Amino acid sequence: MTRLLLSCGEASGDLYAGALTRELRALDPGIEIEGLGGPQFAAAGGRLIDDYRGFAVTGLTEAVFKIPRAWGTLRRLVAAAQAQRPDALVVVDFPDFNFPLARQIKNLGVPVVYYISPQIWAWRPGRLKTIGEIADRMLVIFPFEEEIYRDAGVPVDFVGHPLVDLAHASGSREDLRARLGLSIDAPTVAILPGSRPNEVARILTDLLEAAILIRAREPRAQFAVARAPNLDNRLFNSARHLKGPPIHIFDTRADDVLAASDVALTASGTATVQAALHDTPMVIVYRLSPITYLLGRPFVRVDTFGMVNLIAGETIVPELIQNGFTPEAVAQEAVAILMDRDRAARIRRGLAKVRERLGAPGASRRAAEAILRVATKRTI
């Protein structure tokens, strides 16, 4: 019987872990997989040693308050590996937790597969050395990452992006608007303020203020908030009680909301790739705490933050980061996309380039095959 220990620590990682677990179980029906995850991992057949929810935050200062829980979780995972040695450890991104976990599990003689690379090409490049020490195999989802690891001597496979299979809407744009209770012919703006509580707290208010400004310039505009799973309902009270345009809030329906929209106002992260897959032009925003931004900015090695711009190798959608993220700036960019068909068409041509670079369907299956090759030391 093959036994795996898995660790992921945020909503996107849980989504990918769920898809990966389904493929692993399809390839090896008797496999046992347990570890740190969330509802997607559990629904796919993984056994939770601990639940990541309430665990993941963005920012250096914010993470300090999560250290006691992180150490407790780390001890439980290591104890589980000591009690019943897994054939491999699979870690999904989340480097601040997964690096020390992988080091301790590797010291037990367990091979480590790192699925979905931390953004070493964007900041803190020294992490590449750590990954070379802890990972027996790196599975990357962006094509440019493969060369980075290969040049560093780290065994690597480019498997493609799992969202190519996972990001599906349930109908056409018109059908989705009708199903979501939106006007079929009104300009539609998606609002995706992030998947972590501290992201939403810093981002949503200004996006709602931008919605008021957009409505003033385009009176027919309608707005749909895609609420990430497992977020506290109270974080969205400001949207429910906004004195301005009505805001429709939809739970766990980001793909439908994006596919139904003409433009998305989205926090930087996985949602930008989802928007690209749905051919939805976007305005990318982000804000960290001032201290975190001040401490982290000197270590950033890229001029652009949005994942779609990084994949494209050029700025195809506007980014408004930290002090540049204001309601007025968001509204100006969004209205320009809504009103200027040529600009929207240029953005969509760039998004097509992004989709081409995300790889073919089947990323989760290819990742599962690679993991089983490491765990079982046989050809899959």
N, C-alpha and C positions, 0 to 999 in steps of 0.2 A: 504494500500500500504506500502510495506517495503522500508525503505530509509536507505542507508548506506553512510558513509563518509569513504574514503579510502586514504591512503598515502603511496606512495613508491617513492624512490629517486634515482634510478640508473637503468641501462639497464637490469640487471638480475631481479631486483624487478619489473620493468615494464613488463617483459616477464611473470613472475609468476602472476602479477596482471591481465594481459590480460586473461590468462588461467582460473584464479579464477572467473573473471567477466563473462566469457562465461558459466561456470558451474552454477553460481548464477542465471543468467538469464534463464538458462534451467530449473532450479528447481522452480524459481519464476518469470514468464515472465513479471510481472508488476513491478518488483523491480526497484528502482532508485538508481544509484551509481554515486557519484561524488567525486572529490578530486584532490590530487596531483599525477600525473602519466605522462605517455608518450604515444607514438603512439600505442603501443600494448594495453594499457588500453583503449584508445579512440576507437580503431578499434573494440574492443569487446563490446562496448556500454557504456563505462564509460564517464561521462561528466567532462572535464578538468576545474578545477578552476585555476590550474597553471600547467606548464610543467616542469618536473624535469631537462630537458636537459640544460647543462651548469651550473647545480646546484651542481652535485656530484663530489667530488674530494677525493683522498686518502691523509692522512697525517694531522698532527695537524697544522703545519704552513700554509699549503695550505688552510685549512678550514677557516682561519681567514678572508680571502678576500671574502668569500661567506656569512659572517654573515649578512650584511645589506639585501641581497636578502632573506635569510632564515627567518629573522624576518618579512619581508613583506609578505611572503608566509604564515607563521604561523598565522599572523593576519587575512589574508583572509579566511583561513580554519576555524578558530575559529568564525569569523563573520558569515560564512555560517552555521555553527552549531547552532549559537545563533538565526539566522533568521528562520531556519527550522530544528528543532531538529531531528537528525538521530536516527534510532533505535539501531545503533551500529557504533563504529569507528573500522575500520580494518587497522592496520599498518603493513607494510611489511619491516622487518629488519630496516636498516637506523636509528640506535638508536640516534645519536646525534641530529637529527631533530625530530624523532618520540617520544622520551621520553618527551620533553616539550609539544609537541602537545597532546599526550595522557593524560598528567596530566591536562591540561587545559580543554580538552573535557570531561574527567571523572568528573571534578568539576561541569559540567553542568548536571550531572546525567545520562550520556550516557555510556553504557557498552563498554569496550575496548577488542577487540580480537587482540592478537599479533601473526601474521603469519610469520614464519621463524625467528628463534632466532638469536640475535646478538651472536658473538662468545665469550660468557661469560666464556666458559671452556678454552679458549686460552689466554685471557687477560682481565684485568679490571673486576674481579669477583664480585666486589661491585655492578655492574649493576644488579645482580640477585635480590638484595633487592629492587631496583627501579622497576623492572618488577613485583615483588610481590605486590608492592603498586599500580601499574597502570593497570595491566592486569587482566581482569575477566577470560580470557581463553588464554592459550598458545598453539599454534599449531606448532609442531616441525617437521623437515624433516629428522633428523638423529636419529636413535634409541637410541644412548647413551645419547641424550639430555633429553629424557623423564624421566629418573631416576633422573637427576639433579634437574629438576623442581618439581617432585613429592616429593623428599626428602626435598625440601625447602617449601613445602606446597602450591605450585602454581598449580591451576587446569590446566591440560595439556593433550593433545592428540598427539600421534605420527601418522601423516597422510601419511608419505612417501615423497619421493622427486618428485616434479612436472616434473623434467627433464626426468624421466623414460618415461613419455608420450610425452614430447615435443622434445626430442633429436632424431630425425629421419633423416636419410640420404635418398636421393632420388634414390638410386640404389646401385649396388654392387661396390666393389673397382675398378674393371676394367672399368665398365660403367661410374663411376664418373670421373675417370681420363680422359677418352675419351671425356666426356661431358665438362670437365673443360679445355680441350685443353692441357692436360699433356700427357707425354709419358706413355704408359700402363705398361711397364716393368722396368722403371727407379726407383731407390730408391727415395721416396717422403717424403719431410720434411714439415710439417705444421708449420707456425709461427703465434702465437696468442699473440700480445703484450699488451693486456688489453682492457678495454672498456671505460676508462676515459682518457681525453686528457693528464693529467699529468703523467699517467702511460705510455702511448705510448711514450711521450717525453723522459722518462727516460730509457725505455726498448728496443725500437725498434732498435736503432742504434747498440747496442751491439749484438742483435740477427742477424742483417744483417752482421756484422763483423764475427760472428760465421758461417754464411752461406758460406762466402768466404773460411773460414778454412775447413769447411766440404767438400766443392767442391774440395779443393786441395787434400784431402785424399780419396775422392770418386768422381771421375770426372763425373760419370753419375747422380749424385744427382740433383734433381729438387726441387724447393721451392714454396710454396703457402702460401700467407699471407691471413688470414681471418680477414677482417676489420669489427669491431663492428659497429652497426648501429649508424648513427647520429654523427659520428666523422668528424672533419674538414678534408677535402681531403688533405690539405697541410701537415698534420702530416705524410703523407706517401710519400712525395716527395723523401726522401732519398732512399726508396725502388725502386722507378721508375728510379732513376738516378744512381743506384749502379754500380760501376765499378767492375764487377765480374759476377757471375752467374745470368741469368735472373730470376727475381722475379715476379711471377704471383699474382696479388692482386684481391681478390674476396670480394664483399660487401655482408654482411648479409648471408653468406653461410658457417658458421663455421661448421655445422654438416657435410655437404658434404666434406669440406676440411679435416676435421679430419678423416672421414671414408675412404677417398682416400689415407691417408698417412701411412707411415711405422713408423714414430716417429713424435711427436709434441714438439715444443719448445714453452712453454706457460707460460704466467704470472699466478701467483698463483690466484686462484679464481674459479668462476663458470666453466670456460673452462676446468679445470682439471677434473671435474665431467663429463662434456660432453665427454672428451677424453676417460674416463673410460667406459662410456656407449657404445662407438664405438670400444672398445677393442684396443685402440691405445696407445702404450707405449709413455712415455713423459719425458721431462726434465722440471722441474718447476723452474722458475726464479722469482725474485722480487727485487725491489730496491725502497726505500723511500728517501726523502731528508735526508741528514746527521743529521740535527737537529731533525727531526721527529723520526728517528731511535734511536738517542741517548736518547731522552726523553721517547720514548715508550718501548724500550727494557727491562728495569727493571721490567715492569708490565706484560711481557709475561710469561705464566706459562707452555708452552709446548715446547718440544724439536724439534718439527717438525712443519712446516707451511702449507704444501700442504694439501688440503682437502682430497685427496685420501689416503694419508698416515695416516691422523688422523682417517678416517673412518676405514681403515684396521687395525689400532692399531699397525702398524709397518711401517718402511720405505721400500716401494716397488718400488718407483721411486726416482731418484736423485733430490735433491733440491739445488739450488744455490741462496743464499740470500745475499743482500747487497754487501759487499766486496768480497764475494765468487762468485758473479755473474760477470764473465769475459768472453769475446768471446772464449778464449782458453779453459776454463773449460766447457763451453756449447758444443763446438765442440767435445771435448774429450768424453763427455758422449753420445752425439748423435751418433757419429761414432761407439762407443762401442755397442750401441743398434742395429745399422744397420748391423754391421759385426758379432756380436756374437749371433747366433740363440738361444743358450741355455739361454743367459741372457734375450733376448726378450721374450722367453717362460716363464721364471720365473716371469717376470713383468706381463705378461698376466694372469698368474695364480693368482697373487695378485689382478689384476683388476677384475677378476671374483668374488673374495671375496667381493670387494667393491660393485659390482652390486647387489649381494645377500643382502647386508645390506641397500640398498636404498629403500627397500619396494616394494610392488606390484604396478602395474599400478593403476591409479585412484586417485592419491594424491589430485589433484585440486578438484575433486568431493567430496572427504571426507572432505577437508577443507571447501568447500562451505556449506556442510551439517552442520558442526559444527558451522559455523558462523550464519547460519539461526536459529539454535537452541538457540543461545544467543540472536539474534535480535528479534525473534518472541516468544521466551519462549515456544516453542512447539517442539514435536518430529518430526524430518525430516526423 
